[in-house]
Amino acid sequence: MAAVRDLPFDPWDPAFLADPYPAYAELRARGRVLYYEPSNQWLVPHHADVAALLRDRRLGRTYTHRFTHEEFGRTPPPPEHEPFHTLNDHGMLDLEPPDHTRIRRLVSKAFTPRTVERLRPYVHRLAGELVDGLVRDGGGDLLTDVAEPLPVAVIAEMLGIPEADRAQLRPWSAAICGMYELNPTPRAAEAAVRASVEFSGYLRALIAERRRAPGDDLISGLIAAHDEGDRLTEQEMISTAVLLLDAGHEATVNATVNGWWALFRNPAQLAALRADHGLVPSAVEELLRYDTPLQLFERWVLDEIEIDGTTIPRGAELALLFGSANHDPAVFAEPERLDLARRDNPHISFSAGIHYCIGAPLARMELAASLTALLRKAPTLRLAAEPERTPNFVIRGLKGLSVEVG
C-alpha cells in the first residue's frame, strides 16, 4: 500500500484541479491500485482496469441490496441527509440488479432512440438561437449564454417541464451534485438536502398533473411505462426525472466549456476544425476524452477482489479515475495531445457496463449542435479572459468562459 504522502493526488488543491493530468501520469507509473487515506478509497488510474471494473459484478454502485451498513463496515448516513438519500437511492445510477434492471428497462421504454431523435430539430434550432444572441452581443460568457441553457432546456422540454419553471432546475441540480464530490462539506450537504426536498415536491405535483392529463413528454411516458404488470413507483419516477436532468446537463455543460477552453489553448486544432466542419463528430469524442467532465466514478467492493497482487477487501471503495484512464498511453497515442481527427478513441467518459449513460446519444447531439452553431455563426470566436476553474474535482468545469466575437 502506497503511503498517502507519496501520492501526487490532492483533489482539494487548486493547482491539482487546474491540471490533474500530470499527476495521473505519475499515479499510473506507481501502480494499478493505490490507497488514498483522506477519502478512504483505492485509486484505479489505468484504462484497462477502469474499463474492466465498470463491468465487474463483484462491485456495485450500492451495497444495501446485499448488506446493512453495519454488516458492510460502514456508518449509516446522518438522519438529516435522508431526503437526499431517498432521492438518490431510488435512481438507476445508484441501484444494482434486480432493481436497476427493472427500472432501466422501464425507463428505456420512454427514453427511446426515436424520442431522442425527435428532439434533433429543437436542439439545433435552440443552439442556433443561443449563438445568434451571443453574436449580437459581441460575445459574453459561453457558459451562461450557450453551454448551460441548451441542455437544461432540452431535458426540460423532454420531461415536459413548463418554461416558466425551468429557471430553478439548474440551481437544484448544482446543489444535489455537490454531494457527489469527495468528502462534501456540511454546508454542501445542507444545500443538497434542501434542493432534494424542493425538487421532489415540485416533481410530485407535476406527476400528479400528468396523471390527470397525460402529454407527449417523458414524465407521461414514465407514468405509462410498464412491463408484465410492473410499473415505476412514484419515488422511482421522481428519482429518474432528477437523474435525467442532473446527468442530462451537468456533463454536457462542462464538456462544452472544457472543450472550448481546450480549443483556445490549441489554436492549430481549432483552425483545422474551422476549416473542416466534417471533423465535428470526432472532435466531440476527443474533447470528451481530452478534458473529461466526470473525473471519478465510485464502486463498492461487494466481494473481495485482487488487483495486481493487492487484495481489496469487501467493504472497500474504489475510485475509478476516468480522467486518468482517458489519458492512458497504453490505449491512446500521445494522450496529452489534442487530436480532433483521432479515430481510435475508446474513451470512457460515458462509463461502461450496465451503468453506461442512457443519455449518451442526446449528449452527443447537443455537443455537436452547439459546436457546429458556434463554428458557423461565430467563426471569429476568441477568448476574452483567462477562465477560472470551479473548486470541484469529480465534476470538472469552469466558473465561466468569457469570449468575444467580431
C-alpha positions as CSV (number, residue, x, y, z in Angstrom):
1,M,0.0,0.0,0.0
2,A,1.5,3.3,-1.1
3,A,1.8,5.9,1.7
4,V,-0.6,8.8,1.1
5,R,2.2,11.4,1.5
6,D,3.8,9.8,-1.6
7,L,0.8,10.1,-3.8
8,P,0.6,13.1,-6.3
9,F,-3.1,13.3,-5.8
10,D,-4.9,16.1,-3.9
11,P,-8.4,16.8,-5.2
12,W,-8.7,19.9,-2.9
13,D,-5.5,21.6,-4.2
14,P,-6.2,24.4,-6.8
15,A,-3.0,23.5,-8.6
16,F,-4.1,19.9,-9.0
17,L,-7.6,20.9,-10.1
18,A,-6.2,23.3,-12.7
19,D,-4.4,20.4,-14.4
20,P,-4.6,16.9,-12.8
21,Y,-3.3,15.1,-15.8
22,P,0.5,15.1,-15.0
23,A,-0.4,13.7,-11.5
24,Y,-2.4,11.0,-13.2
25,A,0.6,10.0,-15.3
26,E,2.6,9.6,-12.1
27,L,-0.2,7.6,-10.5
28,R,-0.2,5.2,-13.5
29,A,3.5,4.8,-13.1
30,R,3.2,4.0,-9.4
31,G,0.8,1.0,-9.9
32,R,-2.6,-0.2,-10.8
33,V,-4.3,0.4,-7.5
34,L,-3.2,2.9,-4.7
35,Y,-4.8,3.6,-1.4
36,Y,-5.7,7.2,-0.6
37,E,-6.4,7.8,3.0
38,P,-8.1,11.2,3.0
39,S,-11.1,9.8,1.1
40,N,-10.6,6.2,2.3
41,Q,-10.6,5.0,-1.3
42,W,-8.5,2.8,-3.6
43,L,-7.5,4.8,-6.7
44,V,-7.6,3.0,-10.0
45,P,-5.8,5.0,-12.7
46,H,-5.3,2.6,-15.7
47,H,-7.8,2.4,-18.6
48,A,-7.8,-1.4,-18.8
49,D,-8.6,-1.7,-15.1
50,V,-11.2,1.0,-15.1
51,A,-13.0,-0.4,-18.1
52,A,-12.9,-4.0,-16.6
53,L,-14.1,-2.9,-13.2
54,L,-17.0,-1.0,-14.5
55,R,-18.3,-4.3,-15.8
56,D,-17.3,-6.4,-12.8
57,R,-20.3,-7.7,-10.9
58,R,-18.3,-8.2,-7.7
59,L,-18.5,-4.4,-7.4
60,G,-21.6,-2.2,-7.1
61,R,-22.8,1.4,-7.0
62,T,-24.6,0.4,-3.8
63,Y,-24.3,-2.4,-1.2
64,T,-27.6,-2.1,0.5
65,H,-29.2,-4.7,-1.7
66,R,-27.0,-7.2,0.0
67,F,-25.8,-5.8,3.3
68,T,-26.8,-3.5,6.1
69,H,-24.5,-0.6,6.7
70,E,-23.2,-2.3,9.8
71,E,-22.5,-5.6,8.0
72,F,-20.6,-3.7,5.4
73,G,-18.5,-1.9,8.0
74,R,-19.9,1.5,7.1
75,T,-21.6,4.2,9.1
76,P,-25.2,4.9,8.1
77,P,-25.7,8.4,6.6
78,P,-27.0,11.0,9.2
79,P,-30.8,11.1,9.5
80,E,-30.8,14.7,8.4
81,H,-29.5,13.7,5.0
82,E,-32.5,11.3,4.5
83,P,-34.2,13.4,1.7
84,F,-31.1,13.4,-0.4
85,H,-30.6,9.6,0.0
86,T,-34.2,8.8,-0.7
87,L,-34.0,10.8,-3.9
88,N,-30.5,9.4,-4.9
89,D,-31.0,5.8,-3.8
90,H,-34.1,5.2,-6.0
91,G,-32.5,6.3,-9.2
92,M,-31.0,3.7,-11.5
93,L,-27.5,5.2,-11.3
94,D,-27.2,4.1,-7.7
95,L,-29.0,0.8,-7.9
96,E,-27.9,-2.7,-8.7
97,P,-29.8,-5.6,-10.2
98,P,-32.6,-6.6,-10.0
99,D,-33.9,-3.1,-9.2
100,H,-31.5,-1.5,-11.7
101,T,-32.5,-3.9,-14.5
102,R,-36.2,-3.3,-13.9
103,I,-36.0,0.5,-13.7
104,R,-33.7,0.8,-16.7
105,R,-35.9,-1.4,-18.8
106,L,-39.0,0.6,-17.9
107,V,-37.2,4.0,-18.4
108,S,-35.8,2.7,-21.8
109,K,-39.5,2.2,-22.9
110,A,-39.9,6.0,-22.6
111,F,-36.4,7.2,-23.3
112,T,-36.1,5.6,-26.8
113,P,-33.8,6.5,-29.7
114,R,-36.9,7.7,-31.5
115,T,-37.7,10.0,-28.6
116,V,-34.2,11.5,-28.7
117,E,-34.1,11.8,-32.5
118,R,-37.4,13.7,-32.4
119,L,-35.6,16.4,-30.4
120,R,-33.0,17.0,-33.1
121,P,-34.7,19.9,-34.9
122,Y,-35.4,21.6,-31.5
123,V,-31.8,21.1,-30.3
124,H,-30.3,22.6,-33.5
125,R,-32.8,25.5,-33.6
126,L,-32.1,26.4,-30.0
127,A,-28.4,26.1,-30.3
128,G,-28.5,28.4,-33.3
129,E,-30.7,30.9,-31.4
130,L,-28.4,31.0,-28.4
131,V,-25.3,31.5,-30.6
132,D,-27.2,34.3,-32.5
133,G,-27.7,36.1,-29.2
134,L,-24.0,35.7,-28.3
135,V,-23.0,37.1,-31.7
136,R,-25.5,40.1,-31.4
137,D,-23.9,41.0,-28.1
138,G,-20.4,40.8,-29.5
139,G,-19.6,38.0,-27.0
140,G,-20.3,37.1,-23.4
141,D,-20.0,34.1,-21.1
142,L,-20.1,30.9,-23.2
143,L,-21.1,29.0,-20.0
144,T,-24.3,31.0,-19.2
145,D,-25.1,32.1,-22.7
146,V,-24.8,28.8,-24.6
147,A,-23.4,25.8,-22.7
148,E,-25.9,25.9,-19.8
149,P,-29.2,27.0,-21.3
150,L,-29.1,24.4,-24.2
151,P,-29.0,21.1,-22.3
152,V,-31.2,22.4,-19.5
153,A,-33.9,23.5,-22.0
154,V,-33.6,20.2,-23.9
155,I,-34.0,17.9,-21.0
156,A,-36.8,20.1,-19.5
157,E,-38.5,20.0,-22.9
158,M,-38.1,16.2,-23.0
159,L,-39.5,15.8,-19.4
160,G,-42.4,18.3,-20.1
161,I,-41.4,20.9,-17.5
162,P,-43.1,24.2,-18.3
163,E,-40.8,27.0,-19.4
164,A,-41.9,29.2,-16.5
165,D,-40.5,26.6,-14.0
166,R,-37.1,25.9,-15.7
167,A,-35.0,28.7,-14.0
168,Q,-34.9,26.7,-10.7
169,L,-33.7,23.5,-12.3
170,R,-30.0,24.3,-12.6
171,P,-29.7,25.6,-9.0
172,W,-31.4,22.5,-7.7
173,S,-29.2,20.3,-9.8
174,A,-26.0,22.0,-8.8
175,A,-26.8,21.7,-5.1
176,I,-27.6,18.0,-5.4
177,C,-24.5,17.3,-7.4
178,G,-22.4,18.9,-4.6
179,M,-22.9,15.7,-2.7
180,Y,-21.0,13.7,-5.3
181,E,-17.8,15.4,-4.5
182,L,-15.2,13.7,-2.2
183,N,-16.0,14.4,1.5
184,P,-18.7,17.1,0.9
185,T,-18.9,19.9,3.5
186,P,-21.8,20.2,5.9
187,R,-22.9,23.3,4.0
188,A,-22.9,21.4,0.7
189,A,-24.9,18.5,2.3
190,E,-27.4,21.0,3.7
191,A,-27.9,22.6,0.3
192,A,-28.3,19.2,-1.3
193,V,-30.9,18.1,1.2
194,R,-32.9,21.4,0.7
195,A,-32.8,21.0,-3.1
196,S,-33.8,17.4,-2.8
197,V,-36.9,18.3,-0.8
198,E,-37.9,21.2,-3.1
199,F,-37.2,19.3,-6.4
200,S,-39.0,16.2,-5.2
201,G,-42.0,18.2,-4.1
202,Y,-42.1,20.0,-7.5
203,L,-42.0,16.7,-9.5
204,R,-44.6,15.1,-7.2
205,A,-47.0,17.8,-8.2
206,L,-46.1,17.6,-11.9
207,I,-46.5,13.8,-11.9
208,A,-50.0,14.2,-10.3
209,E,-50.9,16.7,-13.0
210,R,-49.6,14.4,-15.8
211,R,-51.7,11.5,-14.4
212,R,-54.8,13.7,-14.8
213,A,-53.8,15.0,-18.2
214,P,-51.0,12.9,-19.9
215,G,-48.9,14.7,-22.6
216,D,-46.4,13.8,-25.2
217,D,-43.4,14.0,-22.8
218,L,-41.1,11.8,-20.8
219,I,-42.8,12.1,-17.5
220,S,-46.1,11.0,-19.1
221,G,-44.1,8.2,-20.7
222,L,-42.6,7.1,-17.3
223,I,-46.1,7.0,-15.9
224,A,-47.3,4.9,-18.7
225,A,-44.3,2.6,-19.0
226,H,-45.0,-0.9,-17.8
227,D,-43.7,-4.4,-18.4
228,E,-45.7,-7.6,-17.5
229,G,-47.7,-5.5,-15.0
230,D,-44.6,-3.9,-13.5
231,R,-44.5,-0.1,-13.2
232,L,-42.3,2.6,-11.7
233,T,-43.2,3.7,-8.2
234,E,-43.8,7.5,-7.8
235,Q,-40.4,7.8,-5.9
236,E,-38.7,5.9,-8.8
237,M,-40.2,8.3,-11.3
238,I,-39.1,11.3,-9.2
239,S,-35.6,10.0,-8.8
240,T,-35.4,9.1,-12.5
241,A,-36.5,12.6,-13.6
242,V,-33.9,14.2,-11.3
243,L,-31.2,11.8,-12.5
244,L,-32.0,12.5,-16.2
245,L,-32.0,16.3,-15.5
246,D,-28.7,16.2,-13.5
247,A,-26.9,13.8,-15.7
248,G,-28.6,15.2,-18.8
249,H,-27.0,18.6,-18.5
250,E,-24.1,18.6,-15.9
251,A,-21.7,16.7,-18.2
252,T,-22.8,18.5,-21.3
253,V,-22.4,21.9,-19.8
254,N,-18.9,21.1,-18.6
255,A,-17.9,19.2,-21.7
256,T,-18.8,22.3,-23.7
257,V,-16.7,24.9,-21.7
258,N,-13.9,22.4,-21.1
259,G,-13.9,21.7,-24.8
260,W,-13.7,25.3,-25.9
261,W,-11.1,26.1,-23.4
262,A,-9.0,23.2,-24.8
263,L,-9.6,24.5,-28.4
264,F,-8.5,28.0,-27.4
265,R,-5.3,26.5,-26.0
266,N,-4.7,24.5,-29.2
267,P,-5.2,27.1,-32.0
268,A,-3.9,24.8,-34.7
269,Q,-6.6,22.2,-33.9
270,L,-9.3,25.0,-33.7
271,A,-8.1,26.2,-37.1
272,A,-8.4,22.7,-38.6
273,L,-11.9,22.4,-37.2
274,R,-13.0,25.8,-38.6
275,A,-11.6,24.7,-42.0
276,D,-13.4,21.3,-41.9
277,H,-16.7,21.1,-40.1
278,G,-16.8,17.4,-41.0
279,L,-14.5,16.9,-38.0
280,V,-17.3,17.7,-35.6
281,P,-18.2,14.1,-34.7
282,S,-14.7,13.0,-33.9
283,A,-14.0,16.4,-32.3
284,V,-16.9,15.8,-29.8
285,E,-15.4,12.4,-28.8
286,E,-11.9,13.9,-28.5
287,L,-13.0,16.8,-26.4
288,L,-14.9,14.4,-24.1
289,R,-11.6,12.4,-23.7
290,Y,-9.2,15.3,-23.5
291,D,-10.7,17.1,-20.5
292,T,-13.1,14.6,-19.0
293,P,-16.2,16.3,-17.4
294,L,-16.7,13.4,-14.9
295,Q,-13.3,12.6,-13.4
296,L,-14.2,9.9,-11.0
297,F,-16.8,7.2,-10.6
298,E,-17.0,5.1,-7.4
299,R,-17.7,1.4,-6.8
300,W,-18.2,-0.5,-3.6
301,V,-16.4,-3.9,-3.3
302,L,-19.2,-6.4,-2.6
303,D,-16.9,-9.5,-2.8
304,E,-13.2,-9.4,-2.2
305,I,-11.1,-8.8,-5.4
306,E,-7.4,-8.8,-6.3
307,I,-5.8,-6.1,-8.5
308,D,-2.1,-6.7,-9.5
309,G,-1.4,-8.8,-6.4
310,T,-3.2,-6.4,-4.0
311,T,-6.3,-7.8,-2.2
312,I,-9.1,-5.3,-1.9
313,P,-11.5,-6.4,0.9
314,R,-15.2,-6.4,0.9
315,G,-16.5,-3.1,2.2
316,A,-13.7,-1.0,0.5
317,E,-14.5,1.7,-2.1
318,L,-12.8,2.1,-5.4
319,A,-12.3,5.4,-7.1
320,L,-12.2,4.7,-10.8
321,L,-10.3,7.7,-12.3
322,F,-11.9,8.4,-15.7
323,G,-9.7,11.4,-16.4
324,S,-6.6,9.3,-15.9
325,A,-8.0,6.3,-17.9
326,N,-8.7,8.7,-20.8
327,H,-5.1,9.8,-20.8
328,D,-3.5,6.3,-20.6
329,P,-0.8,5.9,-23.2
330,A,-1.4,2.2,-23.3
331,V,-4.7,3.0,-25.1
332,F,-4.3,6.5,-26.6
333,A,-1.4,7.5,-28.8
334,E,0.1,10.8,-27.5
335,P,-2.7,11.2,-25.0
336,E,-1.7,14.7,-23.9
337,R,-2.1,15.9,-27.5
338,L,-5.5,17.2,-28.6
339,D,-6.2,15.4,-31.9
340,L,-9.7,16.3,-33.2
341,A,-9.2,13.7,-36.0
342,R,-8.4,10.9,-33.6
343,R,-10.2,7.8,-34.8
344,D,-9.3,5.1,-32.3
345,N,-10.9,6.8,-29.3
346,P,-12.4,4.3,-26.8
347,H,-12.8,6.9,-24.0
348,I,-15.0,6.0,-21.0
349,S,-16.5,9.4,-20.4
350,F,-20.0,7.9,-20.5
351,S,-18.9,5.0,-18.2
352,A,-19.4,1.3,-19.3
353,G,-21.3,-1.8,-18.3
354,I,-24.8,-1.8,-17.0
355,H,-24.4,1.9,-15.8
356,Y,-23.4,3.2,-19.3
357,C,-25.0,6.6,-19.7
358,I,-28.5,6.2,-21.1
359,G,-28.4,9.8,-22.3
360,A,-25.1,9.5,-24.3
361,P,-26.8,9.9,-27.7
362,L,-28.6,13.0,-26.5
363,A,-25.4,14.5,-25.0
364,R,-23.5,13.8,-28.3
365,M,-26.3,15.5,-30.3
366,E,-26.3,18.6,-28.0
367,L,-22.5,18.9,-28.1
368,A,-22.4,18.6,-31.9
369,A,-25.2,21.1,-32.3
370,S,-23.6,23.8,-30.2
371,L,-20.1,23.2,-31.6
372,T,-21.5,23.4,-35.2
373,A,-23.5,26.6,-34.5
374,L,-20.5,28.3,-32.9
375,L,-18.3,27.3,-35.8
376,R,-20.8,28.6,-38.5
377,K,-22.2,31.7,-36.8
378,A,-19.2,32.8,-34.7
379,P,-16.1,31.9,-36.8
380,T,-14.0,34.6,-35.1
381,L,-14.9,33.5,-31.6
382,R,-11.9,34.1,-29.3
383,L,-11.1,34.0,-25.6
384,A,-11.6,37.3,-23.8
385,A,-10.2,36.4,-20.4
386,E,-8.4,33.5,-18.7
387,P,-11.1,31.3,-17.1
388,E,-11.2,30.1,-13.5
389,R,-11.8,26.5,-12.6
390,T,-14.7,25.5,-10.2
391,P,-13.3,24.2,-6.9
392,N,-14.8,20.7,-7.7
393,F,-12.9,17.6,-8.7
394,V,-15.4,14.9,-9.5
395,I,-17.5,17.1,-11.8
396,R,-14.8,19.1,-13.7
397,G,-15.8,22.5,-15.1
398,L,-15.2,26.2,-15.3
399,K,-16.8,29.1,-13.4
400,G,-17.3,30.8,-16.7
401,L,-15.7,31.2,-20.2
402,S,-15.6,34.8,-21.4
403,V,-15.5,35.2,-25.2
404,E,-15.6,37.8,-27.9
405,V,-17.0,37.8,-31.4
406,G,-16.2,40.1,-34.3
